[in-house]
């Protein structure tokens, strides 16, 4: 038995200026591209402290720091510290800025750390909503070939567009998106990983439902590694009735760098969901997912 979450939170009475939360807790921000819970698999929590400050109504700033909570951290050991700020122009339009220092790794070496600097923007104009999030990473990472640490220089991000419409009296939604994580040719040989963009394996919907592709740093199949990923997303959903919704999403994955003679085509994941809302408190979800492997696997 392991405790997943347990916190004590203190707030100023009838005010939103300060709030302090201490204990084992999840951190979830934005579309969870960088930081979010792994709800479907093992979870991701931190033994940590979070101070939330709201100096003005549109602005919220979180200062946080803590240790990766075992056994819900995929074997990662280390700590996370940083700040996340959100400025809301309206309910649908916001600008986020954040910076984190992350020392979490499975086989940690002295001096290893990763700084994550990001910006996220959301905007809505009529039926169209847009989200973009560029991220840059610096720090130091162990080089197994030299036995020392290399300077990290990696980048990634995502851009998504959603559009609501009405077809034959039914509400439907269209989605297109692109996510990218930089790669490194030397990483395909297991030598240097300093240009490989890493975002936590936190079950983000940006990379599909199956977790075949866990994050944008790459994928290892057998003894062969594809470094850095392009993720092209296309989705459609429709409200068949007031309580019945069907959605279909495809994620096409292309590697940034591979070994000579290997295909960059990783494959296509297809996710189908049928959701029936029996009431406001109970829904049933029927899902089918399939990953069509590309030439890299062969």
N, C-alpha and C positions, 0 to 999 in steps of 0.2 A: 504494500500500500504506500502511495506517495501523495502528498498534498500538492494539488495543481495550483490553486490560488487561495490566498488568505491575506487580507489587508486590513489596516486600520487607516481611516481617512479623517482628517480634521479640516474644518472650514470655518471661516469667519461667519458668525450668525447673520443671516439675511443679506450677505454680501458675496460678490463673486471675485473679489480682489485677490484672495489667496486661498489655496487649497493644497494640503500636504497629504500624500498617500504613501504609506510605508508597508512593505511586506513582499510576498510573492505575487507578481502580477504580470499581465500581458501588456504589451504596448502595440497599439494599432493606429496608424496614421495614413490618411489619404486612401489610395487604392492598394495599400500594403505592398507597393513595389519594393520598398526598402525595409520597412519594419511593420510586422503584423503577426498575428497568431497563426499557428498551423493547425487549424481547427479540425480538419478531417483526419489527419494522421496522428502525430505524437504530441502536438502542442508545442508552444514556445513561450516560456515565462522567464522572468528575472527576479532574483532576490534583490530588491531595489528600493530606491526612494524617488518619488516624482513630486516636484513642486510646480504647481500651476499658478501663473500670475496673469491677471486680466486688468491691466492698467486703464484700458478704455474698452467700451463695449465691442467694437469690431476686432480688437486685437487680443489674442491669447498666446502666451508663451509657456512652454513646458521645459523645465530643466530636470533631467533624469540621469540616474547612474546606478549601476548594480552589476551583480554577477549572473552569468547564465545559470538557470535553475535546472539541476539534474533531477530525474533522468529525462527531462523533456527538451533537451537541447542538442539532440542528434550526436552526442559525444563531444560537443564543443565545450571547451573550458576557457575561461577568461572573463572579461568584463566589458560593459558597454556604458558610455557616458556621452552626453551631448545635450542639445537643445533643439526644440521644434517650435517655430512661430507660425501662426495663422492670422492673416488679416482678411476679414470678410467684408467685401464691398456690398454684397447682398446674399440671399440664401443660396444662390447658384453661382455667384462669382467670387472667387477667393484667390489669394496668393499665399503660398507657403514657402518658407525658407528654413533649412535645417542643416545641422552639422553634427556628426557623431565620430567618436573615437572608439574603434572596435578591436579588441585583442583576442576575440574568440577564435579558436582553432582546435582541431583534434590532436595534432602533434605540434604543440607550440614550442617555438625556439626563441631564445632570448632576443629581445629587440624587435620582434614582429608586432606590427600594429597596422591598422588601416583607418585612414580618415575618409569620411564620406561627406561630400558637400553637394547639396541638392536644392533645386527650386521646382515648385509644382504650381501650375496655374489651372484653374477651371473657369469656364465661361459658358453662358447659355444665351442663345439668340433665337427666340421663338421655339420651334421644335428641334433645333440643333444644339447639342452640347459638345464642348471640346475640352479635352484634358491633355496637358503636356507636362513632362517631368524630365528635364536633363539632369544628369548626375555625373560628378567627377570624383575620382578616388586617388588619394595619395597615401604615403606611408612606407613601410618596409615589409618585405616578404622573403622567406628563406629560399635560397637557391641550392637545390640538392647537388648540383654539379660542382659548385665552388665551395660549399660549406658555409658561405656567408649570406648576408641579406642584400637584396636588390631594392632600389627605389621603385615604388609602385607608380605607374602612370597609366590609368585606365579610365574609361568613360562609357556611359550607356544612358539609357532612358527609354521613354515610350511616348507615343502620340496616339490619341484615340478620339474618334468622332462617333457620336450616337445621334440618330434621328428618329423621332417619333412621327408616325403618320397614321392615317385611317384608310383601310381598304375594305370596301364592301361592308362598311359599318363595323368592322373589327379594328381594334387598336393593334398596331404592330410597330416593331422597333428594328432598326437596321444599325449595324455596328461595323466599323472598319478600324483597324489599329495596326500599329507597327511598334515593335520593341526591339532594342538592340543592346548587345553587350560586347565590348571590344575583345579581341582575341590576340593570340601571339603564336607565330609559327614555331618558335622554340618550345612552346608549351606542348605541342603535339609530339615532341620527342622526349617530354618529361624533364626538360632542362630548366627553362626560365618561365615564370608565370607572372611577371611584374606588369604586363599589359593586359592581363585577364581581368575583366570586370566581374565582380562578385556581388550578387544580391542574395540575401538569406533565403534558404529553401523554406518559404513560409506559406506554401499552398496558395499562392496568388492565382487568381483567375486569369491573369494576363498570360500564363503559360499553359492553360488548359486544366482539365479536371483529373487527369490520370497520373500525373507526377512522373511520367516517363522522362520528360524534361523538367528537372527540378529548378534550375536557375539558369541565367544567361551566360555564365562563365564557360559552359561547354558541357560535353557528355563523353563518358568513357564507355566503350563497348569492347569487352574482352581486354586486350592490351593496347587498344588504339583509342586515341583521344582526339576529339574535335574541339577546337578552342574558339570561344566566342560564338554567339548565336544571333541570327536574324529571325524574328517571329512575326509573321504576317497573319493577321486575324480578320476573319469575316464572319459576321453573325446575323441572325434574323430570328425574331420572336413575334408571336401573335397571340392575342387573347381570343381564343375560340369562343368562349362564353365568359360571363362575368367571373366565374371561379376556375376556369380551365385555361391554362397557358401552355403553348408549345414553343420550344426554342431549339435552334440548331446553330452550332458554332464550329468553325474550322480554324485550326492553327497550322500553318505551313512553316517548318523550321529549316533554315539554311545555315550551315556552319560558316564562320568567318575565316577560319584557317584549318586546314587538314594536312595529313601527310601527302607527299607527292604520290600521284596515282590513285588517290581516294576521291570519291564523289563528295561534294559539299552538301548534297541533298540528304537531310536527315529523315524527312518524312512528313506526313500529314496526320494530325490528330483531329478526329471528329467527335463532337459531344452533342448528344440529343437528350433533351429533358422535357418531360410532360408533368406539369404541376397542377394538382387539383386542390383548391382551397375549400375544404369541407365547411370551415367556419373561420372566424377571425383568429381562433386559437389553435387550429389543427389543419395541417396541409399534408398531402401525400405527394412524393416526388418519385417518378419512375424515370430512370436514366439508362442510356446505353452509350458507351464510349468505345472507340476503336482507333488504334494507332497503326497507320499504314506506313511501314518502314521504308525508307528511301535507300538510295544506292550506297550510302556510307555503311549501312549494316551489312550489305552483301559484299 
